[in-house]
Amino acid sequence: MRTVRSIRTMQNISRDLAAEGKRIGLVPTMGFLHEGHLSLIGRARRHADVVIVTIFVNPAQFAPHEDLNKYPRDEKGDLKKIKAAGGDIVFIPRARDIYPEDFQTYVTVENLTRTLEGTSRPTHFRGVTTIVAKLFNITRPDVAVFGMKDYQQAIVLKQMTRDLGYPVKYIIAPTIREKDGLAMSSRNRYFTPKQRPEALCLYFALRTAREMVTAGIKGTARIEKEMREVIKATCPTAKSDYIAFTDLTSLEPVTTVKERTVCSLAVWVHGVRLIDNMMLSGGPPGS
């Protein structure tokens, strides 16, 4: 496995691989990898000859009050995990190279970024789409794999990929959960052992919503009311940022659960902002 830090070197490697007819798979990450990330590498491995994993804590997607400086990092551990998972190349660029002095150009997806996470974090997706566009240009992937855990992000990036004409096969892989149902996240490490069970409030609320739909209850207002009660019962100090019911691909809000309706939520649990989602109909419970 090779570690690359120079943009120019990575570009040269990508060109050489393309010239050799190699199919390139890309898995962008911010590091501090868990089994969810590794599952994406495995998925890319099945669709590509060479798998490139990127590690870059992207400052452009963090607002000034967010946790950029304390975001967990473990480069040495990440490299071991990537090698074991089947990664071939790890690209770890420096922020000053990605965003040189007087950087002025950003990529923006319009409508899809104005809801859910975009409401609470208005500059977030501009940073996400910009860095992924740059990574696409640098690594020239044939396949890119993203996780359903960051559902809106995956949909926004899929739109960007299509709109900008990138010749990339786009794969959204299922959310990977802990045995108790908590969606895997690098931020889970912030919880103490005592706080950790209360982080399950998001999963319990989503599971309740899914059960209500299965029982024939389709009105989102009633479902949301029950979800909020479950959240408070599990974590009395939790503060919900949003609970939303949307169409899987358009992200348009719905008031009645239909085929391919996704419930997404963001909740502050002991000072940690967690997100999760679940398809309520037309897909597996964990999708």
N, C-alpha and C positions, 0 to 999 in steps of 0.2 A: 504494500500500500504506500502511496506517495502523498506527502503533504506539500501543498503549494501555497505560497503567500503572495506572490507577485501576480498582478493582473495580466501583465504582458506574457509571463510564462504560462499562465492558465490559458490565455487566448491561443498561444502557439500550440499547446498540447491539444486543445479542442480542434484546431484546424488539422493537425496531423491525424487525429483519430478519425475525423470526418473523411479525410483523404484516403484513409485505409479502409473505409467502408464500415467502420465500427458504429454501432448504435449506442448513443449516449443517454444514460438515465440520470436525472438530477433530483436530489432531495435537499431543498433549502431548509436550514435550521438555524436557531439562535444558540445551539449548544446546550450543555447540561442535559444530555440525552437520557431518555428513559425508553421503556419497551415500546411505547407508541411510536417514537422516532425510528426505532430499529425495525419495526414492522413495515414502515415506509421504505426503508432500504431494501428489505426483503422483497417487497412488491416491485420496486424498481429493478431489482436483480432479475426478475422473471421476464422483464420486457426489454432488457438492454444488455449489450456486451460489456460496457464499462459503466460503473456507477460512480457519479461524483456527488459527494456530500459537502454542502457548504456550512460553515460555522461563522456566523456574523451577528452580533448583537447590534441591531440596526438602530442607531440613534434617531433616525428620521421618523420612526413610528412611535416614539415615546414623547408624550407631552412633558413640559418642564416639571410637573408635580408627580410624575410617575416614577417607577422603580428602575430606571436605566442603570444607575450606579450600583445598586445592590442586586441587580438581576444575577442569579447564580451562574457561575462559570466553573468549568472543570475540563480544560483542554486535554490534559493528559489522560484523564479517564475517558473522555469522549473518543479520543483516537483509538484506544483499546477496544471500545465497544463497536466502533465503526468497522474496524478490521475484522472482528469476530462476526459481525453481521453481513460481511461480504462487500463492503465498500472498497473501491479501487483507488480513488483519489479524494483527498480532503482539501478543499479550498478554504483558506482562512485569511481573507483580505484584511487590511488595516482600514480603519474608518477614514483616515486622512487620504487614502488612495481612492476609496469609493466616493467620498465627498471632498474633493480638493477645494482649496481656497477659492472663493467666488463661485461656488457651485450654484447654478440657477435653474436647472431644468428638472421638472418633475412630471410624472405620469399620473393622470387623474381619471378615474372611472366615475361617471356622474351619478345617475339615479341609485344604483345599488349601494352606494356608500352613504346615503342620506338617512338611513334607518338603523335600528339595532345599535351595533357598536359605533356607527358613525354619529349617532345622536350624542352619545356620551363622550366620544373621543373624535372630535371633528377633523383632526389632522392625521389621525392614525393611518387610514388607508392610503393616503397620498404617499406616505413613507413606505408602506408595504408594496404597493404597485411599482413604485420607482425602483426599489432594491431588486425586486424580482425581475423587472425588465432589464436591469443592468446585468443580473446574473445570467439571464437568458442570452444576452448579447455576448457575454464573456465565455460561457461554457458551451453554447450552441447545442442544447439538448434535443434529442428526438422524443424523449419521454420525460415528463415532470410529475412527481407524486406529492400530493398534499393530503392532509388529514381532515376528516369530517368534524373532528373536535373543534377546529376553527372554521365552522361552517360558512359564515358570511365571507370570511377571507377567501375561502376556497372558491366560492361562487364569483366573487369580485375578480379574482385572478383568472378564473376561466373566461370571464367576459373580456378582460384585458388581452388574454392570449388570442382570442378570436378576433377582437377588434383591430389589433395591431398586426395580425397576419402571421404570427409566429407559427412555424411548421412543427408544432409540438403536440404529441399525444398527451392529453391531460387526464390524469387519474386522481379521483378523490377516494381515499381509502377509509374504511370504517374506523370509528373511535375505539381506542383500546382502553379498557378499564381495569382498575384493580379488582381483586376478587370480591370485594364488598360493593363494587359498582362505581366508585369514585373515578371520574375520568382522569387519566394520567396527565400530569402537567408539571412542568419544572417548578412552578410556584407552590406545589404541594409541600415542598420541603420547609416552607415558612411556618408550618403548623407544629405546635408542640404535641406530644402524644395525647394530652388531655383535650386539645382542640380538634385533633384530627377527625374523630367521629362526627363532629358537628359539620364538617365540610361535606358530609354526605347529604346535606339538606337539598342540594340541587338535584342529585340523582333520585332521591326519594320523591321529590316533587314531580319530576319528569315521569317516573314510574307510575305515580298516582294518576297523572294525566293520561298516560297510555291505557291504564286499567279502566278509567272512566270512559274513554272512547270505545274500548272493547265492549263495555257494558251498554253502549248505545247512547251515551251522553256526548253530544257534539257541539254544544254551545260553548264558545271559548270564554265568555265571561264567568260562567259557572265553574269551568275547569280552572281558570286562573284563581278564583276565590279559594278553591280547595288547595291549590298549589301553595298559595301564600300561607295558609294555615299549617300545611305540612312543614314549610320552611321554618316558621316561627316555633313550631313544636320541637323541631330537631335542633335548631340554633336560635334561642330566644333573642340574641343580640344581632342577628343577621339583618342586613339592610339590602333590600332588593333594588337593583338599578333598573332592570326591566324584565318583564315576562312577555314574550311576543309569539304570535301564531302567524306563520307566513307560508306562502307557496314555496315549494322546494327550490325552484329555479328563478322565479321572478322576484322573490322576497316581498311580494305584495301581501299586506295584512289580510287575514280572513277572520270572520266572526263565527263561522261554523266550520268545524273540522271536515275537510274533504280528503280525497285521495292525494297523497304526497304533501300533506300538511306537516310542517316542522314546527315544533315548539322550541324556542331558544330563550335562555335566560342568563342574566348576569347578576351575581349576588356578592356583596361584601361579607366575608366571614372572618371575624377577628382581624380586620384590617387588610385582608387579602381579597382581591377581586378575582372571582372565579367565573368562568363561563362554561356552559354545557348546552347540549341540544339533543333532541330525539325526534325521529319521525313518528308521528302519532298514527298514521295509517299508510298502507301501501309500501311498507318496508319492515325489516327486522327491528325488534325493540331497541337494539343498541345503535341503530344507524343514525 
